[in-house]
Amino acid sequence: YDPIILSNRTPAAYHRDRFQSLSKNLRGLTRRVVISVVDSYAGTRKAFHELEKKGFAFPEDPLESEELLPLLKDMAAAAEAAGLDITTCAEPSPIFQSAGIRPGACVDGEQINRLTGVQKTRKKDPAQRFACLCAVSRDIGVRDTCAGGCVYCYATRRPDEARRRAAGHDPAAPALGATRESIP
């Protein structure tokens, strides 16, 4: 459930209801959920500024919002009720631990060891953000390939290029992000 974006149109009550519904529907189908609060990248700030012109309002620092801790506590309770292990993605703020949500790793080296039966040391990926606990991995995605238009996205910097690539996407291609014209 990533990212949590608090706004006048998506307040804590919105996320609480959505998360509880998703948790109930996913009970028995998955074991864990990873959450985080939207990061303030330059592109995100620019996109939010444009949305503010259309009537949206965002807290200056969502981690300081008085809505956040009660929301996180409710999310932790909903996850537990649904049998889900809830962890964070690269969240250094202690507010998550205050809500009973521990730091996690999207690319979890321990889980990879359990699933594969291969006991290998899984070091933290030094190329990731400081608070990221992911094991060393290789990203198989390609920038500017998603035409979803999410305003918080850090992987799509050129929406026109993403729409062009999405239109030419070949689902049978041997690589993600490959288009009909890029395959020899």
TORKEDO-837919 format. One record per residue (C-alpha): residue number from 0; residue in three letters; x, y, z. Coordinates in Angstrom, 1 decimal. Example, Ala and Ser with C-alpha at 12.3 -4.5 7.8 and 13.67 -1.06 7.14 Angstrom:
% residues 2
+-----+------+--------+--------+--------+
: seq : type :      u :      v :      w :
+-----+------+--------+--------+--------+
:   0 :  ALA :   12.3 :   -4.5 :    7.8 :
:   1 :  SER :   13.7 :   -1.1 :    7.1 :
+-----+------+--------+--------+--------+
% end
This chain:
% residues 184
+-----+------+--------+--------+--------+
: seq : type :      u :      v :      w :
+-----+------+--------+--------+--------+
:   0 :  TYR :    0.0 :    0.0 :    0.0 :
:   1 :  ASP :    2.4 :    2.5 :   -1.3 :
:   2 :  PRO :    2.5 :    5.4 :   -1.2 :
:   3 :  ILE :    0.1 :    6.9 :    1.3 :
:   4 :  ILE :   -0.8 :   10.3 :    0.2 :
:   5 :  LEU :   -2.7 :   12.5 :    2.6 :
:   6 :  SER :   -4.8 :   15.3 :    1.1 :
:   7 :  ASN :   -8.1 :   17.0 :    1.5 :
:   8 :  ARG :   -9.4 :   14.4 :   -1.0 :
:   9 :  THR :   -7.6 :   11.4 :    0.4 :
:  10 :  PRO :   -7.6 :   12.0 :    4.2 :
:  11 :  ALA :   -6.8 :    9.3 :    6.8 :
:  12 :  ALA :  -10.4 :    8.1 :    6.7 :
:  13 :  TYR :  -10.1 :    7.3 :    3.0 :
:  14 :  HIS :   -6.9 :    5.3 :    3.5 :
:  15 :  ARG :   -8.3 :    3.6 :    6.6 :
:  16 :  ASP :  -11.4 :    2.4 :    4.7 :
:  17 :  ARG :   -9.4 :    1.3 :    1.6 :
:  18 :  PHE :   -6.8 :   -0.5 :    3.6 :
:  19 :  GLN :   -9.3 :   -2.3 :    5.7 :
:  20 :  SER :  -11.2 :   -3.4 :    2.6 :
:  21 :  LEU :   -8.0 :   -4.6 :    0.8 :
:  22 :  SER :   -6.8 :   -6.4 :    3.9 :
:  23 :  LYS :  -10.0 :   -8.3 :    4.3 :
:  24 :  ASN :  -10.1 :   -9.2 :    0.6 :
:  25 :  LEU :   -6.5 :  -10.4 :    0.6 :
:  26 :  ARG :   -6.8 :  -12.5 :    3.8 :
:  27 :  GLY :   -5.3 :  -15.9 :    3.0 :
:  28 :  LEU :   -4.0 :  -14.8 :   -0.4 :
:  29 :  THR :   -0.9 :  -13.1 :    0.7 :
:  30 :  ARG :    1.3 :  -12.9 :    3.8 :
:  31 :  ARG :    2.6 :   -9.4 :    3.9 :
:  32 :  VAL :    2.0 :   -5.8 :    3.0 :
:  33 :  VAL :    4.6 :   -3.1 :    2.5 :
:  34 :  ILE :    3.6 :    0.6 :    3.2 :
:  35 :  SER :    5.2 :    4.0 :    2.9 :
:  36 :  VAL :    4.3 :    7.6 :    2.8 :
:  37 :  VAL :    4.8 :    9.5 :   -0.4 :
:  38 :  ASP :    8.4 :   10.9 :   -0.8 :
:  39 :  SER :    8.9 :   14.5 :   -1.7 :
:  40 :  TYR :   10.9 :   14.3 :   -4.9 :
:  41 :  ALA :   11.2 :   17.3 :   -7.2 :
:  42 :  GLY :    8.8 :   15.8 :   -9.7 :
:  43 :  THR :    6.3 :   15.0 :   -7.0 :
:  44 :  ARG :    6.4 :   18.5 :   -5.6 :
:  45 :  LYS :    5.8 :   19.9 :   -9.1 :
:  46 :  ALA :    2.9 :   17.6 :   -9.7 :
:  47 :  PHE :    1.4 :   18.3 :   -6.3 :
:  48 :  HIS :    1.7 :   22.1 :   -6.9 :
:  49 :  GLU :   -0.3 :   21.6 :  -10.2 :
:  50 :  LEU :   -2.9 :   19.6 :   -8.2 :
:  51 :  GLU :   -3.2 :   22.4 :   -5.6 :
:  52 :  LYS :   -4.2 :   24.7 :   -8.4 :
:  53 :  LYS :   -7.2 :   22.3 :   -8.9 :
:  54 :  GLY :   -8.3 :   22.4 :   -5.3 :
:  55 :  PHE :   -6.1 :   19.7 :   -3.7 :
:  56 :  ALA :   -4.4 :   20.4 :   -0.4 :
:  57 :  PHE :   -1.5 :   18.4 :    1.0 :
:  58 :  PRO :    0.2 :   18.6 :    4.3 :
:  59 :  GLU :    3.6 :   20.3 :    4.1 :
:  60 :  ASP :    5.2 :   17.2 :    5.8 :
:  61 :  PRO :    2.9 :   14.2 :    5.8 :
:  62 :  LEU :    5.1 :   12.6 :    8.5 :
:  63 :  GLU :    4.2 :   15.4 :   10.8 :
:  64 :  SER :    0.4 :   15.2 :   10.1 :
:  65 :  GLU :   -1.6 :   14.5 :   13.2 :
:  66 :  GLU :   -3.7 :   12.1 :   11.1 :
:  67 :  LEU :   -0.8 :    9.8 :   10.4 :
:  68 :  LEU :   -0.1 :    8.0 :   13.7 :
:  69 :  PRO :   -3.8 :    7.0 :   14.3 :
:  70 :  LEU :   -4.0 :    5.9 :   10.7 :
:  71 :  LEU :   -0.9 :    3.8 :   10.9 :
:  72 :  LYS :   -2.1 :    2.1 :   14.2 :
:  73 :  ASP :   -5.4 :    1.3 :   12.4 :
:  74 :  MET :   -3.6 :   -0.1 :    9.4 :
:  75 :  ALA :   -1.4 :   -2.3 :   11.7 :
:  76 :  ALA :   -4.5 :   -3.6 :   13.4 :
:  77 :  ALA :   -6.3 :   -4.3 :   10.1 :
:  78 :  ALA :   -3.2 :   -6.1 :    8.8 :
:  79 :  GLU :   -3.0 :   -8.2 :   11.9 :
:  80 :  ALA :   -6.7 :   -9.1 :   11.7 :
:  81 :  ALA :   -6.2 :  -10.2 :    8.1 :
:  82 :  GLY :   -3.1 :  -12.3 :    9.0 :
:  83 :  LEU :   -0.7 :   -9.9 :    7.1 :
:  84 :  ASP :    2.8 :   -9.0 :    8.2 :
:  85 :  ILE :    3.0 :   -5.2 :    7.8 :
:  86 :  THR :    6.3 :   -3.5 :    7.2 :
:  87 :  THR :    7.6 :   -0.2 :    5.8 :
:  88 :  CYS :    9.5 :    0.6 :    2.6 :
:  89 :  ALA :   12.5 :    2.8 :    3.3 :
:  90 :  GLU :   10.8 :    4.8 :    6.1 :
:  91 :  PRO :   13.3 :    6.1 :    8.6 :
:  92 :  SER :   10.7 :    7.9 :   10.7 :
:  93 :  PRO :   10.1 :    6.5 :   14.2 :
:  94 :  ILE :    6.3 :    7.1 :   13.8 :
:  95 :  PHE :    6.0 :    3.7 :   12.1 :
:  96 :  GLN :    7.6 :    1.9 :   15.0 :
:  97 :  SER :    5.3 :    3.8 :   17.3 :
:  98 :  ALA :    2.4 :    2.3 :   15.4 :
:  99 :  GLY :    3.8 :   -1.2 :   15.7 :
: 100 :  ILE :    5.0 :   -1.3 :   12.1 :
: 101 :  ARG :    8.6 :   -2.5 :   11.7 :
: 102 :  PRO :   11.1 :   -1.6 :    8.9 :
: 103 :  GLY :   11.0 :   -4.0 :    6.0 :
: 104 :  ALA :   12.5 :   -4.8 :    2.7 :
: 105 :  CYS :   10.7 :   -5.1 :   -0.6 :
: 106 :  VAL :   13.5 :   -7.4 :   -1.9 :
: 107 :  ASP :   13.8 :   -9.4 :    1.3 :
: 108 :  GLY :   17.0 :  -11.4 :    1.4 :
: 109 :  GLU :   15.8 :  -13.6 :    4.3 :
: 110 :  GLN :   12.5 :  -14.4 :    2.5 :
: 111 :  ILE :   14.4 :  -15.2 :   -0.7 :
: 112 :  ASN :   16.6 :  -17.6 :    1.3 :
: 113 :  ARG :   13.4 :  -19.3 :    2.8 :
: 114 :  LEU :   11.7 :  -19.5 :   -0.6 :
: 115 :  THR :   14.6 :  -20.8 :   -2.6 :
: 116 :  GLY :   16.2 :  -23.0 :    0.1 :
: 117 :  VAL :   19.5 :  -21.3 :   -0.9 :
: 118 :  GLN :   21.3 :  -19.9 :    2.2 :
: 119 :  LYS :   23.2 :  -17.0 :    0.9 :
: 120 :  THR :   24.3 :  -13.8 :    2.6 :
: 121 :  ARG :   21.9 :  -11.1 :    1.4 :
: 122 :  LYS :   23.6 :   -7.7 :    2.0 :
: 123 :  LYS :   21.8 :   -4.4 :    1.9 :
: 124 :  ASP :   21.9 :   -2.9 :   -1.5 :
: 125 :  PRO :   24.3 :    0.1 :   -1.3 :
: 126 :  ALA :   22.8 :    1.7 :   -4.4 :
: 127 :  GLN :   19.5 :    2.3 :   -2.6 :
: 128 :  ARG :   18.4 :    5.0 :   -0.2 :
: 129 :  PHE :   19.8 :    5.0 :    3.3 :
: 130 :  ALA :   16.6 :    3.7 :    5.0 :
: 131 :  CYS :   16.1 :    1.0 :    2.3 :
: 132 :  LEU :   16.7 :   -2.5 :    3.7 :
: 133 :  CYS :   16.5 :   -4.4 :    0.3 :
: 134 :  ALA :   19.1 :   -7.0 :   -0.6 :
: 135 :  VAL :   21.3 :   -6.4 :   -3.5 :
: 136 :  SER :   19.2 :   -6.9 :   -6.6 :
: 137 :  ARG :   18.8 :   -5.9 :  -10.2 :
: 138 :  ASP :   15.9 :   -3.8 :  -11.3 :
: 139 :  ILE :   14.3 :   -5.2 :  -14.4 :
: 140 :  GLY :   12.1 :   -2.2 :  -15.0 :
: 141 :  VAL :   12.7 :    0.5 :  -17.6 :
: 142 :  ARG :   12.1 :    4.2 :  -16.9 :
: 143 :  ASP :    9.4 :    6.0 :  -18.8 :
: 144 :  THR :    7.4 :    2.9 :  -19.7 :
: 145 :  CYS :    4.3 :    3.3 :  -17.5 :
: 146 :  ALA :    1.6 :    5.5 :  -18.9 :
: 147 :  GLY :   -0.5 :    5.3 :  -15.7 :
: 148 :  GLY :    0.1 :    9.0 :  -14.9 :
: 149 :  CYS :    0.5 :    8.7 :  -11.2 :
: 150 :  VAL :    1.6 :   12.1 :   -9.9 :
: 151 :  TYR :    3.9 :   10.6 :   -7.2 :
: 152 :  CYS :    5.8 :    8.4 :   -9.7 :
: 153 :  TYR :    9.6 :    8.7 :   -9.7 :
: 154 :  ALA :   10.1 :    6.3 :  -12.6 :
: 155 :  THR :    8.2 :    8.2 :  -15.3 :
: 156 :  ARG :    9.8 :   11.5 :  -15.9 :
: 157 :  ARG :    8.6 :   12.0 :  -19.5 :
: 158 :  PRO :    4.9 :   11.1 :  -19.7 :
: 159 :  ASP :    4.8 :   11.6 :  -23.5 :
: 160 :  GLU :    7.6 :    9.0 :  -23.9 :
: 161 :  ALA :    5.9 :    6.6 :  -21.5 :
: 162 :  ARG :    2.7 :    6.8 :  -23.5 :
: 163 :  ARG :    4.6 :    6.2 :  -26.8 :
: 164 :  ARG :    6.4 :    3.2 :  -25.3 :
: 165 :  ALA :    3.2 :    1.8 :  -23.8 :
: 166 :  ALA :    1.5 :    2.0 :  -27.1 :
: 167 :  GLY :    4.3 :    0.0 :  -28.7 :
: 168 :  HIS :    4.7 :   -2.5 :  -25.9 :
: 169 :  ASP :    5.0 :   -6.1 :  -27.0 :
: 170 :  PRO :    3.8 :   -8.4 :  -24.2 :
: 171 :  ALA :    5.6 :  -11.3 :  -25.9 :
: 172 :  ALA :    8.9 :   -9.5 :  -25.8 :
: 173 :  PRO :   11.8 :  -11.2 :  -24.0 :
: 174 :  ALA :   12.4 :   -8.1 :  -21.8 :
: 175 :  LEU :   10.3 :   -5.6 :  -19.9 :
: 176 :  GLY :    9.9 :   -2.3 :  -21.6 :
: 177 :  ALA :   10.7 :   -3.7 :  -25.0 :
: 178 :  THR :    8.7 :   -2.4 :  -27.8 :
: 179 :  ARG :    8.1 :   -3.8 :  -31.2 :
: 180 :  GLU :   10.7 :   -1.6 :  -32.9 :
: 181 :  SER :   13.4 :   -2.4 :  -30.2 :
: 182 :  ILE :   13.3 :   -6.2 :  -30.8 :
: 183 :  PRO :   15.8 :   -7.3 :  -33.4 :
+-----+------+--------+--------+--------+
% end
